[in-house]
Amino acid sequence: MNKSELIDVLAQEMKMPLREAGAITGTILDAMVEALAAGDAIEIRGFGSFVVKEYESYYGRNPKTGAKIKVPPKKLPFFKVGKELKERVNG
């Protein structure tokens, strides 16, 4: 499912115009992105949680040349599946 399919489902379930469903979906996703960018965690009971993991810098190798390069520290979003979602997916 992609964003436009999610908007379609929301519009059908809530019997609202696509434009309004799109605005609601966009607002929710924007709020989630802003929270993660600020370093906050997001927990949606029954679905899962999003956290930002910090990785320190390390030395890697360029696969083409084999030269040693320093990879800078980074932050990446991480999703942990909730118990209810895991159980529904596994049947």
C-alpha positions in Angstrom: 0.0 0.0 0.0 1.3 3.4 -0.9 0.3 6.9 0.3 -2.4 7.5 -2.3 -4.0 4.0 -1.6 -4.0 4.9 2.1 -5.8 8.2 1.3 -8.4 6.3 -0.8 -9.1 3.9 2.0 -9.5 6.7 4.5 -11.8 8.6 2.2 -14.0 5.5 1.7 -14.1 4.4 5.3 -14.8 7.9 6.7 -17.0 8.9 3.7 -15.1 12.1 3.1 -13.7 13.8 0.0 -10.3 12.7 -1.2 -8.8 16.2 -0.7 -9.8 16.1 3.0 -8.5 12.6 3.5 -5.2 13.6 1.8 -4.9 16.6 4.1 -5.4 14.4 7.2 -3.0 11.8 6.0 -0.4 14.4 5.2 -0.8 16.1 8.6 -0.3 12.8 10.4 2.8 11.8 8.4 4.3 15.3 8.7 3.8 15.2 12.5 5.5 11.8 12.6 8.5 13.0 10.5 8.9 16.2 12.7 8.8 14.1 15.9 11.5 11.7 14.6 13.6 14.6 13.3 13.4 16.1 16.8 14.7 12.8 18.3 11.3 11.8 19.8 10.0 8.3 19.7 6.5 7.4 18.3 4.4 4.6 19.8 1.2 3.5 18.2 -0.3 0.8 20.5 -1.1 -2.4 18.6 0.9 -1.3 15.6 4.5 -0.6 16.6 7.0 2.1 17.5 9.4 4.3 15.7 12.7 5.4 17.2 15.8 7.1 16.0 18.9 5.1 16.4 22.3 6.9 16.4 25.3 5.2 14.8 28.8 6.3 15.5 31.4 6.9 12.8 33.4 3.9 11.5 35.9 3.0 8.9 34.7 1.2 5.8 36.1 0.4 2.4 35.2 1.7 -1.0 34.0 -1.4 -2.9 35.5 -0.2 -6.2 39.0 0.8 -5.1 39.3 -0.9 -1.8 40.4 2.4 -0.2 39.7 2.9 3.4 37.1 5.7 4.1 35.6 7.2 7.2 31.9 6.9 7.4 30.4 9.8 9.4 28.1 9.3 12.4 24.4 9.1 11.4 20.9 8.8 12.7 18.4 6.4 11.2 14.7 5.8 11.9 13.9 2.3 13.1 10.5 0.5 13.3 9.8 -2.1 15.9 6.6 -4.2 15.2 4.0 -4.3 18.0 2.7 -7.6 19.4 -0.8 -7.3 18.0 0.5 -6.5 14.4 2.9 -9.4 14.6 0.2 -11.8 15.6 -2.2 -10.7 12.9 0.5 -11.0 10.2 1.4 -14.4 11.4 -2.2 -15.5 11.3 
